[in-house]
Amino acid sequence: MTNYENLSGLDKAAIIFQVYGESLALSFFTDLPESSIIKIRVRSKELKGVPSELKKSVLEEFYFKMMTEKYQKNKPASVRLFDFLDNLNEEQIYYLLKTEKETVMALAIDQVSTSKRNTFLNELNPDIKNHVIRELGNLKAIPLEMVVNIAKELEKKASFLPEPKVFSRGGGKKIADILNQMSEDEANNYLTQLINDDPETYAEVKKHLLTFDDLLNMSEDIAADFWANPDIDLDDLCQALKGVDSDQTSSIIEMLPKKKQAMYTPIEKPLKKKDVMASRKSIVKVATDMTSSGELRVEDILSGVDDEMIE
């Protein structure tokens, strides 16, 4: 008898009888009927020369089950150690695991769907990602007691995560809200620095933030829907386009409703910068209102925008 996979439940119980002795083993099987205990006792005497490695595997499985039952006391029997991960989205899983050791990362993502696993791995820098992938191949070496303890600690930590609807890993929305209160110059300066220093956070911020430059560089089909919006005030538009390239200005005017096209007059006199920026902010507000109502998506607006900041 050398193949662990071929062992029956009766064989495993019999080996436990052999290792611990019948008196101690019976304290583990208090719920078994006498008929089953007799079968185990007989099988224990039949098994001869069980290899030590096979005994070790049986004891590890038995110990793991004991630890699991202890940890999951008062929980439904169907609950697995890492079931709580099923209720987390990709953002939450990343936030939960990003500061953990690679071994813990590997153990946890081995319990989730392939798509969630791949999303998590793709968020990591190459060195850590490679280390985690190597650890995925060594999970059997983790002591079973450690597996239970890791699951327990991660579940406790996960209970403090924000709900999926309000979760934002990089605080992108909060940063965007702050930038919306700044002047366009200040916001652009911050974004220029951010894209160089922290591209990941920049991408999170851009999911929640639009600038006037973004509106100037929209793809043609999205731009046509936006500039035809009757909520765009013509006076604001005249001021907002001050200093914009003439070709871009002409393209925008052509997308306005016919009545606004006829009424549009470019402003030739100098304008205060703060007035131009205020008008641009008003037009951006129209765009953000459209994204909030579902008329436009931020992703669609940004699809025609180069990631490089334009000074």
Secondary structure, 3 states (H helix, E strand, C coil): CCCHHHCCHHHHHHHHHHHHCHHHHHCCCCCCCHHHHHHHHHHHHHCCCCCHHHHHHHHHHHHHHHHHHHHCCCCCCCCCCCHHHHHCCHHHHHHHHCCCCHHHHHHHHCCCCHHHHHHHHHHCCHHHHHHHHHHHCCHHHCCHHHHHHHHHHHHHHHCCCCCCCCCCCCCHHHHHHHHCCCCHHHHHHHHHHHHHHCHHHHHHHHCCCCCHHHHHCCCHHHHHHHHCCCCCCHHHHHHHCCCCCHHHHHHHHHHCCHHHHHHCCCCCCCCCHHHHHHHHHHHHHHHHHHHHHCCCCHHHHHCCCCCCCCC
